[in-house]
Amino acid sequence: MKKSFLAYSMAVIVGRALPDVRDGFKPVHRRIIYTMFENGLYPNKPYRKCADTVGSVLGRYHPHGDASVYDAMVRLAQGFSLRYPLIDGHGNFGSIDGDPPAAYRYTESRLGKLALQMVQDIDCETVDFCSNYDDRLKEPVVLPSRFPNLLVNGSVGIAVGMATNIPPHNLGEVVDAINLLIENPDASLDELMTCIKGPDFPTGATIMGRAGIRAAYATGRGKIIVRAKTDIEEHGNHQQIVVTEIPYMVNKARMIEGIADLVKEKRIE
């Protein structure tokens, strides 16, 4: 039983649930980007129906259901989910209010400009390839990834006995930290944090305090509190609190419902 459980958990970790630190991708995301690259969906080419890409991914590399492929594809195109979207979507790809995307027969997509950096020089023996599920084709074990996607876009994954939740960061800050490490491989955490101030969320908002950030960087575990950014506006004889930025991964529609409930309870006037 112990051996079987360990074998199963490792298969889940490697095969589905957790990202590879080298390119920051889970297999489904890697297969989507690689398939779009194979299909010539470059940033300077016309958009193509997402149904075509989903079908290609399923048929070539990922026979696990169209919903899982399309959901992953949609997230790669959402500017409120990824700090730097890797897919350029055309059509309804959902909203920060929790509205679902349109079906893949209606939406279109192509690779974003940064996505090309993920696959550049892939045909120059930069990465290893392995057989696909039916030994008919070859797929990359990992993408060349010319920028640190795992840190820049973050990742969330739940596996058997372990999980990860890495927030997104600013690309310029991460590059500065990389340059610092190249020049000084023994750089301390405090020195690195002069480059990377903390997470950089696509929806903005304010991180309260730095203790949680430092703990996360030092130990791999940390808790941060993110608060919405607000402005006070004058309207005649009264003031109005205007929320301009909301915390990452917060559903705006549900947040508004929560505020309305607080008004009904007279906790907010």
C-alpha positions as CSV (number, residue, x, y, z in Angstrom):
1,M,0.0,0.0,0.0
2,K,2.8,2.4,0.9
3,K,4.6,1.8,-2.4
4,S,1.4,2.1,-4.4
5,F,0.5,5.4,-2.7
6,L,3.9,6.9,-3.2
7,A,3.9,5.9,-6.9
8,Y,0.4,7.4,-7.3
9,S,1.3,10.6,-5.5
10,M,4.4,11.1,-7.6
11,A,2.5,10.5,-10.8
12,V,0.0,13.2,-9.8
13,I,2.7,15.6,-8.8
14,V,4.7,15.2,-12.0
15,G,1.9,14.6,-14.4
16,R,-0.8,17.1,-13.4
17,A,-0.9,19.1,-10.2
18,L,2.3,21.0,-9.6
19,P,4.3,23.2,-12.0
20,D,7.8,22.5,-13.2
21,V,10.1,25.1,-11.7
22,R,12.0,25.3,-15.0
23,D,9.2,26.8,-17.1
24,G,6.5,27.4,-14.4
25,F,4.0,25.2,-16.3
26,K,1.8,22.2,-15.5
27,P,1.6,19.7,-18.4
28,V,-1.7,21.1,-19.8
29,H,-0.4,24.7,-20.0
30,R,2.9,23.5,-21.6
31,R,1.0,21.4,-24.2
32,I,-1.3,24.3,-25.0
33,I,1.6,26.7,-25.7
34,Y,3.5,24.1,-27.7
35,T,0.5,23.1,-29.8
36,M,-0.2,26.8,-30.6
37,F,3.4,27.2,-31.6
38,E,3.2,24.1,-33.8
39,N,0.0,25.5,-35.4
40,G,1.8,28.7,-36.3
41,L,-0.5,30.9,-34.1
42,Y,2.1,33.6,-33.7
43,P,1.3,37.2,-32.4
44,N,1.5,38.6,-36.0
45,K,-0.8,35.9,-37.5
46,P,-4.6,35.9,-37.6
47,Y,-6.6,34.6,-34.6
48,R,-7.9,31.1,-34.8
49,K,-10.9,29.5,-33.2
50,C,-10.1,28.1,-29.7
51,A,-12.0,24.9,-30.7
52,D,-9.3,24.2,-33.2
53,T,-6.5,24.5,-30.6
54,V,-8.5,22.5,-28.0
55,G,-9.0,19.7,-30.5
56,S,-5.3,19.7,-31.4
57,V,-4.1,19.6,-27.8
58,L,-6.5,16.7,-27.0
59,G,-5.6,14.7,-30.1
60,R,-1.9,15.2,-29.9
61,Y,-0.8,15.4,-26.3
62,H,-3.6,15.7,-23.6
63,P,-6.5,13.2,-23.9
64,H,-8.1,14.3,-20.6
65,G,-11.2,16.1,-21.6
66,D,-11.9,19.4,-23.4
67,A,-13.1,21.3,-20.4
68,S,-9.7,21.0,-18.6
69,V,-7.8,22.2,-21.7
70,Y,-10.1,25.1,-22.4
71,D,-10.2,26.3,-18.8
72,A,-6.4,26.3,-18.7
73,M,-6.3,28.1,-22.0
74,V,-8.8,30.8,-20.8
75,R,-6.7,31.5,-17.7
76,L,-3.6,32.0,-19.8
77,A,-5.5,34.8,-21.7
78,Q,-7.0,36.6,-18.7
79,G,-5.3,39.8,-17.7
80,F,-6.8,39.7,-14.2
81,S,-5.5,36.1,-13.6
82,L,-2.0,36.4,-15.1
83,R,0.4,39.2,-14.5
84,Y,1.7,38.7,-18.0
85,P,-0.9,36.8,-20.2
86,L,0.7,34.3,-22.6
87,I,-2.3,34.0,-24.9
88,D,-3.9,36.8,-26.9
89,G,-7.6,36.1,-26.7
90,H,-10.3,37.6,-29.0
91,G,-13.9,37.4,-27.7
92,N,-15.4,36.7,-24.2
93,F,-12.8,35.1,-22.0
94,G,-14.7,35.7,-18.7
95,S,-14.5,38.7,-16.4
96,I,-13.3,39.6,-12.9
97,D,-17.0,39.5,-11.9
98,G,-16.9,35.8,-12.3
99,D,-18.7,35.7,-15.6
100,P,-17.9,32.5,-17.5
101,P,-16.1,32.6,-20.9
102,A,-18.0,31.9,-24.1
103,A,-17.8,28.4,-25.5
104,Y,-14.7,27.6,-27.4
105,R,-16.6,27.5,-30.7
106,Y,-17.1,31.3,-30.3
107,T,-13.7,32.5,-29.0
108,E,-10.5,32.9,-30.9
109,S,-6.8,33.2,-29.8
110,R,-3.2,33.3,-30.7
111,L,0.1,33.3,-28.8
112,G,1.0,36.5,-26.9
113,K,4.4,38.1,-27.5
114,L,5.9,36.8,-24.2
115,A,4.8,33.3,-25.1
116,L,7.2,33.2,-28.0
117,Q,10.0,33.6,-25.4
118,M,8.8,30.4,-23.8
119,V,9.4,28.4,-27.0
120,Q,12.2,30.2,-28.7
121,D,15.0,27.9,-29.9
122,I,13.0,24.8,-29.0
123,D,14.1,23.3,-32.3
124,C,17.8,23.8,-31.4
125,E,18.1,20.8,-29.0
126,T,17.7,23.1,-26.0
127,V,15.3,20.8,-24.2
128,D,14.5,17.1,-24.1
129,F,11.5,15.5,-25.8
130,C,9.5,12.5,-24.9
131,S,6.8,10.4,-26.6
132,N,3.2,11.5,-26.3
133,Y,0.5,9.2,-24.9
134,D,0.3,6.9,-27.9
135,D,4.0,7.1,-29.0
136,R,2.9,8.8,-32.2
137,L,4.5,12.2,-31.6
138,K,7.2,13.9,-29.5
139,E,6.5,16.6,-27.0
140,P,8.9,18.8,-24.9
141,V,9.5,17.7,-21.4
142,V,9.9,21.4,-20.5
143,L,9.9,24.6,-22.6
144,P,13.1,26.6,-23.1
145,S,11.5,29.5,-21.2
146,R,13.7,32.5,-21.7
147,F,12.0,34.4,-18.9
148,P,11.2,33.2,-15.3
149,N,7.6,32.4,-15.8
150,L,7.1,30.6,-12.4
151,L,8.0,33.7,-10.5
152,V,6.6,36.2,-12.9
153,N,3.1,34.7,-13.3
154,G,3.0,32.5,-10.2
155,S,1.2,29.2,-9.9
156,V,-1.3,27.4,-7.8
157,G,-1.3,23.6,-7.5
158,I,-2.7,21.0,-5.1
159,A,-1.2,17.5,-5.2
160,V,-1.2,14.4,-3.0
161,G,0.4,15.5,0.3
162,M,1.7,18.8,-0.9
163,A,0.6,22.1,-2.5
164,T,2.0,25.3,-3.9
165,N,0.7,28.8,-4.1
166,I,3.2,31.2,-5.7
167,P,2.1,34.8,-6.3
168,P,3.0,36.7,-9.4
169,H,5.9,39.2,-9.5
170,N,7.1,42.1,-11.6
171,L,9.2,41.0,-14.5
172,G,11.6,43.9,-14.3
173,E,12.2,43.3,-10.6
174,V,12.8,39.6,-11.1
175,V,15.3,40.2,-13.9
176,D,17.1,42.7,-11.6
177,A,17.3,40.0,-8.9
178,I,18.6,37.5,-11.5
179,N,21.3,39.9,-12.6
180,L,22.3,40.4,-8.9
181,L,22.6,36.6,-8.4
182,I,24.7,36.3,-11.5
183,E,27.1,39.0,-10.2
184,N,26.9,37.7,-6.6
185,P,25.8,34.1,-6.2
186,D,26.0,34.5,-2.4
187,A,23.7,37.4,-2.3
188,S,21.5,37.5,0.9
189,L,17.8,37.6,1.0
190,D,17.8,41.2,2.1
191,E,20.0,42.1,-0.9
192,L,17.6,40.3,-3.2
193,M,14.6,42.1,-1.6
194,T,16.2,45.4,-2.6
195,C,15.3,44.2,-6.2
196,I,12.0,42.3,-5.5
197,K,9.9,44.3,-3.1
198,G,7.2,41.7,-3.0
199,P,4.4,40.2,-5.2
200,D,3.0,42.3,-8.0
201,F,-0.7,41.4,-8.6
202,P,-2.4,42.1,-11.9
203,T,-5.4,43.6,-10.1
204,G,-3.3,46.0,-8.0
205,A,-4.4,46.5,-4.4
206,T,-2.1,47.1,-1.4
207,I,-0.1,44.5,0.6
208,M,-0.2,45.3,4.3
209,G,3.2,44.9,5.8
210,R,6.4,43.1,4.7
211,A,6.8,40.5,7.4
212,G,4.7,37.9,5.6
213,I,6.6,38.6,2.4
214,R,10.0,38.1,4.0
215,A,8.8,34.9,5.8
216,A,7.6,33.5,2.5
217,Y,10.9,34.2,0.7
218,A,13.0,32.9,3.6
219,T,11.0,29.7,4.4
220,G,8.6,29.0,1.6
221,R,5.7,29.7,3.9
222,G,4.2,33.0,4.6
223,K,0.9,34.8,4.9
224,I,0.1,38.3,3.4
225,I,-2.9,40.5,3.8
226,V,-4.0,42.3,0.7
227,R,-6.4,45.2,1.0
228,A,-8.4,47.0,-1.7
229,K,-7.2,50.4,-2.7
230,T,-9.7,53.2,-2.2
231,D,-10.1,56.9,-2.7
232,I,-12.4,59.3,-0.8
233,E,-14.5,61.5,-3.2
234,E,-16.6,64.5,-2.2
235,H,-20.2,64.5,-3.5
236,G,-22.1,67.5,-2.3
237,N,-22.6,67.2,1.4
238,H,-21.3,63.7,1.7
239,Q,-18.2,61.7,1.0
240,Q,-18.0,58.5,-1.0
241,I,-15.4,55.7,-0.7
242,V,-14.5,54.6,-4.3
243,V,-12.7,51.2,-4.6
244,T,-10.1,51.5,-7.5
245,E,-8.2,48.3,-7.1
246,I,-9.3,45.0,-5.5
247,P,-7.2,42.1,-4.1
248,Y,-6.0,39.3,-6.5
249,M,-8.4,36.5,-7.2
250,V,-11.3,38.3,-5.5
251,N,-14.6,38.1,-7.3
252,K,-15.8,41.7,-7.8
253,A,-19.4,40.8,-8.0
254,R,-19.3,38.8,-4.8
255,M,-17.4,41.6,-3.1
256,I,-20.1,44.1,-4.0
257,E,-22.8,41.7,-2.7
258,G,-20.8,41.5,0.6
259,I,-20.7,45.3,0.9
260,A,-24.4,45.5,0.2
261,D,-25.1,43.0,3.0
262,L,-23.0,45.1,5.4
263,V,-25.0,48.1,4.4
264,K,-28.2,46.2,5.2
265,E,-26.8,45.2,8.6
266,K,-26.1,48.9,9.3
267,R,-22.4,48.1,9.7
268,I,-21.6,50.5,6.8
269,E,-23.5,53.7,6.3
